[in-house]
């Protein structure tokens, strides 16, 4: 009692087309997700460079007396360090959060999670 199933090309074609569309959309989604993380890292680097240029280099280009310039540069360096560290902490925390969220939704949900209603 061996039952052979009929080969239905149209059903297989539609099924494979759906899988191909899911695969392409998954690749685009993964790429966009990683580009979002890269953009956040780039924004941190640019903000740090702007802080450096405006605070430290802006203070060096002005000519003051030595006794005024040294404490001013120390104060500018402290403000630059605090601003850069603050941006680093906030943006890296946001980056870690987005990466964890990306891993859960993009990687886990696409590969392992099946909503079967159980």
C-alpha positions in Angstrom: 0.0 0.0 0.0 2.3 2.7 -1.3 0.7 6.0 -2.1 2.6 8.3 -4.4 1.9 11.9 -4.2 1.3 13.8 -7.4 4.0 16.3 -8.3 2.4 19.8 -8.3 4.8 22.2 -9.9 2.7 25.3 -9.2 2.5 24.6 -5.5 6.2 24.0 -5.2 7.0 27.1 -7.3 4.8 29.3 -5.1 6.2 27.8 -1.9 9.8 28.3 -3.1 9.0 31.9 -4.2 7.6 32.7 -0.8 10.8 31.3 0.8 13.0 33.3 -1.6 11.1 36.5 -0.7 11.5 35.8 3.0 15.2 35.2 2.5 15.8 38.4 0.6 13.8 40.5 3.0 15.7 38.9 5.9 19.0 39.8 4.3 17.9 43.4 3.7 16.6 43.6 7.3 19.9 42.2 8.7 21.9 44.7 6.6 19.8 47.6 7.6 20.0 46.6 11.3 23.8 46.5 11.2 23.9 49.8 9.3 21.9 51.3 12.1 24.5 50.2 14.6 27.3 51.4 12.4 25.6 54.8 12.1 25.3 55.1 15.9 29.1 54.4 16.3 29.9 56.9 13.6 27.8 59.5 15.3 29.7 59.0 18.6 33.0 59.4 16.8 31.9 62.6 15.1 30.5 64.1 18.3 33.7 63.4 20.1 35.6 65.1 17.2 33.3 68.1 17.4 33.8 68.4 21.2 37.6 68.2 20.7 37.6 70.8 18.0 35.3 73.3 19.8 36.7 72.9 23.3 40.4 72.0 23.1 41.5 73.3 19.7 39.4 76.4 20.0 41.2 77.2 23.2 44.6 76.6 21.8 44.2 79.0 18.9 43.5 81.9 21.2 46.6 83.6 22.6 46.5 84.4 26.2 49.0 84.6 28.9 50.5 81.3 30.3 48.8 81.7 33.7 45.4 82.1 32.1 45.9 79.5 29.3 47.0 76.6 31.4 44.0 76.6 33.8 41.6 77.3 30.9 43.0 74.4 28.9 42.7 72.1 32.0 39.1 73.2 32.4 38.4 72.7 28.7 40.1 69.3 28.8 37.9 68.3 31.8 34.7 69.5 30.1 35.7 67.6 26.9 36.5 64.5 28.8 33.1 64.6 30.7 31.2 65.4 27.5 32.9 62.6 25.5 32.5 60.1 28.4 28.8 61.1 28.7 28.2 60.6 25.0 30.2 57.4 25.1 28.1 56.0 27.9 24.8 57.0 26.5 25.5 56.1 22.9 27.2 52.8 23.7 24.3 51.9 26.0 21.9 52.7 23.3 24.1 50.7 20.8 24.1 47.6 23.2 20.4 47.9 23.7 19.7 48.1 19.9 22.1 45.2 19.2 20.3 43.0 21.8 17.0 44.0 20.4 18.2 43.2 16.9 19.5 39.8 18.0 16.1 39.0 19.6 13.9 40.2 16.9 15.9 39.6 13.7 18.0 36.5 14.5 15.9 34.6 17.1 12.4 35.4 15.7 13.4 34.6 12.1 15.2 31.3 12.8 13.8 29.6 15.9 10.4 31.1 16.9 7.3 29.4 15.5 4.0 30.8 16.5 2.1 27.5 16.4 -0.4 28.5 19.1 0.9 26.1 21.7 
